[in-house]
């Protein structure tokens, strides 16, 4: 996958986490220290960095997805499929409104 080779611009993550630039870079630094990502200089703009997920990071993400999927299934079990659809629509609407 070509996009994975280029890495994700760190500035994109900074915008997505909706916090200060300094706080976002501190968070990225912590994740990097855990060995889950690598911050590498952007080859086309040495003032910026790109994020590359490490093998450990991919493994941790797979673990987290499994836990989240299991928890979501537990929470959704109390609702009918119709109610689940309404709830998901509401969450998507809230997410869009918050951007």
HELIX and SHEET records of a PDB file:
HELIX    1   1 UNK A    2  UNK A    6  1                                   5    
HELIX    2   2 UNK A   10  UNK A   16  1                                   7    
HELIX    3   3 UNK A   21  UNK A   33  1                                  13    
HELIX    4   4 UNK A   55  UNK A   76  1                                  22    
HELIX    5   5 UNK A   81  UNK A   98  1                                  18    
SHEET    1   A 3 UNK A   8  UNK A   9  0                                        
SHEET    2   A 3 UNK A  45  UNK A  53 -1                                        
SHEET    3   A 3 UNK A  37  UNK A  42 -1                                        
END                                                                             
